[in-house]
Amino acid sequence: MEIWIKLFTPDITKEIIPYGVKTLPNGLLVVAATYISTGDFSKINGLAILTKEGKLIRNVAFPYFGNGQGAIVYLDVSQDKIYAGESTAYNVNGRGGQNLVIYDHFGEQPVNLNDGHFSAIYRFNGYQLGADNNLLLYGSKISYDGSDTSCVVKVNADGNRNTSFNSELPINRFASTAIKVNESVLVGGLIQEEGSFSATAFMAKLSPDGSIDDNFRADVSHSSLNSRVDRIIEIYPNRYMISGIFDTYNGEIVPNAAIIDSFGNYIKEFPIGLSNVEAIYCATANKDNEIFVGGRFLADGRNASLVKLRDLQTNVNQTVLDNGMNAFPNPVVVGSNIYIDLGKEVINKKSKISVIEAATGKMIYSTVTNTNNAIINTQNFGTGLYLVQRSTDDIQSFIKIMVVK
């Protein structure tokens, strides 16, 4: 640890909180952090570029219009650009909102989208950077390039509004989050009626032209006066984690977090093992189907801020997973039997055995047994990767199987 500290001593004072860090193609780091207008400009302040050892190369001028303190919390990079947005609202000449600025990789040639593009903006909550440097902006009452106010706007790589996308969501929608799903858009947030102190959560799916997709169903509610959706995060193809303030999703009791598909269906086979979720800020999955989730919640009865969940099927933290299962033959030829040894831990316990397609999350087979083994015929299975999940009252684990020709 001491060696690591000596190798990496970033120029960050204790007053500065980094909200984002990205690696540029040239190996340098770009950091988004709190902004202090009277801060020490020899240290990281707002937006900065560092060496991989943490040495500050330069603070990047950010066209900040507010007073006091703010934070640059939205950060992303492409092959040739840095995208940075701030969180503190401002009001200049009757126009309020936040800045979204695009730089080259040297932190130069800034293009402030507020100048010349935002014709009006009440609240800018963030963006998603897509392929070809296209942007999906979301917030509240955004008018871009003279368009009607909306909570979701698509922007082309040249910075001009994508006029083929026109959201049909009412202007009282406050978009806290949005994410592209192929050419469509999932958006979530809250509805606050004028003169009311209560808020109602909403989720919607918008077609490529911005029209509302009536095939998407998401009934999000809370027993108190207020509810909202804060995050939509893709954790696997066609699987999305949503979090916010709600206790019911499509009639299911799911406090503050749920896994859904692109049609809005609640995925019962995808519990996430987190309770008392106060907030989920980020999640990512690696090639081994392990999910890393960051936020504020309980996991395994303990306070946590970052946990790793193995595969998408487990509802407990990886540290308590029992992998005493075995399968043979594995791979198995389609149409043949595969034998599952459930392990010694489930002797004399009733176990539910489920087989789930890894690519889609669809459960295609389930059975219940009181023994510590199971025989599964793969006659109706297609070739590919599957997860065999074993569930008892106190144990849940899984094993991967491959079905081949």
N, C-alpha and C positions, 0 to 999 in steps of 0.2 A: 504494500500500500504506500509506503514512504517513497519507493521508487516511482510509482505512478504519479504521486503528487508532484515530485520534482520534474517529471516530464511534462505534466500538464498543469500549469498554473494560470488559468485564464484571468484576464484583466477585468474582473467583475468585483465591484465593491459589495458589501453586505446590504447596501441600500437598494441595489439593483436586482430585480427578479426577472430571469429569462423565461419568456413564454414560448419561445420556439427556437429551434436550431436546425439548420440544414447544411448538408455538405455540397459545395459547388463542384462542378466537373473538374476544376483545376486543383481540388483538394483543400481549398480554403473553406473556412466556416463562415456562415452568416448567422447572426443572432438577432432575434427580436426580443426586446426587453422593455422594462418600465422607462418612461421618459421623464426626466427632471429638468425643467427649463433652466434651473440655476445649478445644475450638476457639474461635476468635474469632467470636462471633455477629454481629459487624458485617459479616462476609463470608459467602459462601454456605456453608452447612453442612447437609448432608443433603438436604433438600427446600427449594426456594426459588422465589420469584416475582420476576421482573425486568421492567424495561421493555425495549422492543426495542433501546434503546441500551446495555443491560447493567447499568443501575443497580438495585441490590438494593432491592426494596420491602419484602420481609419474608422471614424464615426461618420455615418452617412447622414447628410442633411435630410431631415424629414419635414415636409411643409406642414407643420403643426399650427393650427389656428386657435387653439384653446388657451386657457390660462392655468397655471399651476402644474399639476402632474397628470400624466396620461400613461398609456401603455400601448406598444405595438404588439398585438397579440395574434394577428393573422400573418402567417409567413409561409411562402412556398417558393420553390425554384424550378425553373425549366432548364433546358440546355443553354439558353442564352439570356435569361431574365430572372430578376428577383421581384417577387410580389409581396408587398407589405401593407398591412392595414392597421389602423389604430382603433382603440376601443372607446375613447372619451368623446362624448358628443360635444359639439360646439354650435355656435350660432353667429353667423356673419351676415349682416344685411338681410336679416329675416330668413336666412337659409340655415338649416341645422343638419347635422349628420356626422360622419366620420370620413377620414381620408383613405383612399386606396391609391397607392403609388407603385409604379413599375420602373425598375432600374435595369441597367445592364449588370454584368457580373463584377464590374469594378465599383458598383454603387453610384454610377454616373448616369447622365442623360435621363433624369427622372421625368416620367410622364404622370402627372397627377390627374386621375380620371375625374376628380371633382371639377377640374377646370375644363369647361367646354363640353362635358358629357352629362354630369348630374345637373339636370335643370331644376330638380327639387329632390330633397331627401330628408325624411324624418329620422330614420334610423338605419344604419348599415351594420348588419350583424356578422357578416363574413362572406366568404366566397369559396368555391371549389374550382381548382385549376384543372382543366381537362386537357385532352390531346390538342396539339397544335396551338397551345397557349390560349385556348378559349376559356372564358370565365362564366361561372354561374354565380350571380350576385343575389344575396337575399337579405331582407331586413323589413322595413315598413315604409310605405308611401314613397317608394322610389320612382322618380320620373327621370328617364335616361334618354338623352338625345331628343327631348321634347315629347316623349311618349306619355301615355296616360299612367297615373300612379299605380304601382303594383308592389307586391312583396317579393317577386322573383323576376329577375331580368337575365337574359343571356347576352353575352358580349363576345364579339368576334376577336380574333387575334390582333386586328389592327386597332382595337379599342372602341370601334363603333358598335352600336346596338345591333343584335341579330333580330331583324324585323320579321323573320318567319315565325318567331316564338312570341306569342302575346298571351300572357296569363289571364285566365278567366276567373281567378279567385277574387272575391270581393275585397275592396281596399281596406276593410277593417281587420284583415288577417295580418298578424304580426309573425313573420317567419323567423324563428330562432335557428333553423337548420334546413338545409336542402342538399340533395345529392342526386347525381345523374344515374339513371337506370337505363342503360342502352341510350336511346334517344329521348326517353321520357324523363320526368323529374319527380322524385319523392320530396315533399315539403312538409314540415311540421312546425308547430308553434302554438300560438294562443289567439283567441278572439276576445277582445274587450269592447263591449258595447259602450257607446258614448254615454257618459254620465253614470256608468256603473263601476263599482269597485271590485267586481268579481270577474274572473277570466275563465274561459272554457278552452280546453285543449282541442287542437284539430290536427288532422293529417289528411293529405290529399295526394293524388297522383295526377300529374299533368302530362298529356300526350305531347308528341313532338311539336305540335303547333300551339301548345299552351292551353288547349281545351281540357276540361276536367274529365278524367277517366272514370266513368260510372261503374266499371267493373272492380274498382279498388274499394275495399271496405275497411274502415278503421274507426271504430267507436271507442274513443279514449275518454275516460271520465274519472272523477274523484269525488269522494263522499263529502268533501268540504266545498267551499264556494269556489276555490281556485284550482285549476289544473292546467298543465301545459306540457308540450314536448320540447325538450332541449336539444337532443342529439339524435341523428340518424347516422349510423356507421355501418358500412358494408363489411361484414366479417368473413364472408364466403360467397361464392357466386349464388345469387338469388336468395341470400340470407342477410337480414339487416337487424342490427341491434338498435332499439330505440330506448331512450331514457328521458326522464322528466319528473313531473309530479302527477301521478295518477295511480289509482288502485284497481282499475278495471280496464281490460282491453278486450273488445268484442265479447263481453260477457264473462271472461275469465278473470279470476283474481290474480293479478300480477303487479305487485307494488313497485312502481317507479322504473321498471325495466322489463323488456320483453324482446323475444326474437320473432320476426315476422318474415314472410316472403314478399315478393314484388306485387302480389295481389292483395296484401294486407292481412293474410291469414296468420293467425297465431300458431307458432310451431311448437306443439307440445313436446315433441321429441328433442327439442333443443333448450332444455333448462340451462341456466347459467350459474346456478349455485351461489348467487349473491343475494344477501338479504339486507334490509334497511338501507336501500340504495338512496343516498342523498344526491349524488351526481355521478354520471359517467362522462368523462371528457374525451377519451380516446380508446381505440381498440385496433389491434392488427393481428393477422393470422400469418403464420409462416408455412413453408412447403410441407411441414409435418402435421399440418392441421392443428397446431397449438395456438391458442388465442391468448394474447396479452391484453388485459383490460386495466385501464387506469381511471381513477376517480376517488370518490369517497363512499365507502360501503362496508358491510360486514362480510367476511368470507370465512367459513368454518367457525363462526361464532367470534371471530376476532376482527378488530378494526384493521382495515387494509386500504391501501391506495394504489397498489399495482399487484395483480395476481396473474398467474399463468394457468389456463384451463386446457386440459389435454383433449384434443379433438373438439368437435362441436357437439358431441352427444352427452358429455358428462355434466352433472349438476353439482360437482364438488371441486374444490381446489385440488390441483395435482398432487399435493403433498399427502393427501389421504386416499388417493386412488390405490386400489388393490388390483394388481395385474397377474393374479395367480392362474389365469386361464390359459388354455392351450387348445389348438385346433390342428387336426390332421385328417387327411393330407391337406397341406396348405402350401401352394395353390391347389385348388380342387378343380377337376374337369367338370364342366357344366353337365348336369344330369346325374352326377354321382352324389353319394352321401358324404357329408363332412361330419366328423365326430368332435364335439366340444367338451373338453374337460373343464368343469367350472371351478375347480380348486377345492381344497379341504375346508375353506372358510364357510362354504354354503351347505355342508352336510347337515341333513335334517332341517333345512330351511327351504321355504317356498321361494323359488326364483322365477322372475319373468325374463324370458329370453327374447330379444328383439334383433332383427336383422335390418339394417338401414343402408340405403345406397349412399356412399360417401359423396358422390357428385351432386346429388339433389337433396339429400336429407330425408327422403321419403322412406317410411317404414314399410317393408314389403312382406314381413313375416314376424309372427310373435307366437309364443307358447308359454305355458307355465309348467314347471317341474318341481318335484320335491326331492330329486336326486342331485348328485353332483356331476351329472353328465347329460348331454343332449345329442340327438342325431338329427341333422337337418338335410333334407334332400334339396338339391339345387336345380331340379328339373325346370322350374319356372324362372330361374335367375338368368339375367344376361351376363355377358362377360364384363369384368371390371372389379373395382375395389368396393368392399362392403365392410361395415362395422357390425360386429356381434356384441350386443350390449346385455349385460347381466345385472338385474336389479333385485335386491331384497330390501327388507325394512331398514337395514343399516349399512349395506354395502352396494356400491355401484362401480362396475368396471367394464372393460371392453377389450376386444382383440380385433385386429384387422385380418380379413381373409381376402384372398384373390381368387376369382372364378375365371378360368381360362377354357379355351376350346380344346 
